[in-house]
C-alpha cells in the first residue's frame, strides 16, 4: 500500500507541474519525427496557395503571439 501511495503522490506532482506549464500558455512542441521525416513531402498542407480558412487561422495565431509578447 505504501508503494501505491508514493507512486500516486509522485504522479500527482508530475501532473501539477505539467498543468502549471500549460497555464503559462506554452504550446506543446513536437518531436523530430512525424510528417517531416517523409521524403518528398513539403509540408502537411502542400497546396500552392493556402485557403482563406488557413490564412485566417495563421493571422489569428500571429495576433495571439503578438499579444503575449
N, C-alpha and C positions, 0 to 999 in steps of 0.2 A: 504494500500500500504506500510505503514511503517513496518508492521509486516512481509510482504513478503521480503522486503529489508534486515531487520535484520536477518531473517531466512536464506536468501541466503548468506549473508556475513558470518554468523556462519558456514554454510555448506562448504563454500569455505575455511575457515580457517581449518576446520577438514580435508578436502581433502588434503590441503597443508601439514599439519602435517603428515598425513599418507604417502604422497609422499616422504617426507624427510626421513622417516623411511625406505622406500623401496629403496631409493637411497643409503643408507648405507649398502646395501646387507644383510639385516637381513631377514631371512626367516619367513614366517607366521607360527606360531605354532598352532597345532590342540588343540581341547578341550579334555576332559577326556571321551568323548563318542565315537561313531563310531564303527569300527570293533573290537576294544579292549574289548568292553563290551559283545561280543557274547561268551558264554561259549563253550568250545570245539574247538575253532578256535585258532590255534597257532599264525598265522600271516596272512597278506593279501596274501603272497606268501608262502604257506605251503608245498612247494616241498622239497624233501630231500637235493638236491644239486642245487644251483642256476644255471641258464643257463648262457651262455657266455655273452649275452647282459646285463644281470643284473650285473655280475661281472665287466664288463667294465664300466657300469654306476656308480657303487659303487666306483671303483677306480678313476674315474673322479671326483666324488664328494669329495673324500678324498683329491685329489690333489688340488682342488679349495679351500677346507677348510684350507689346509696347506699354501697356498699362501696368504690367508687373515689374517692368524695368525702371 
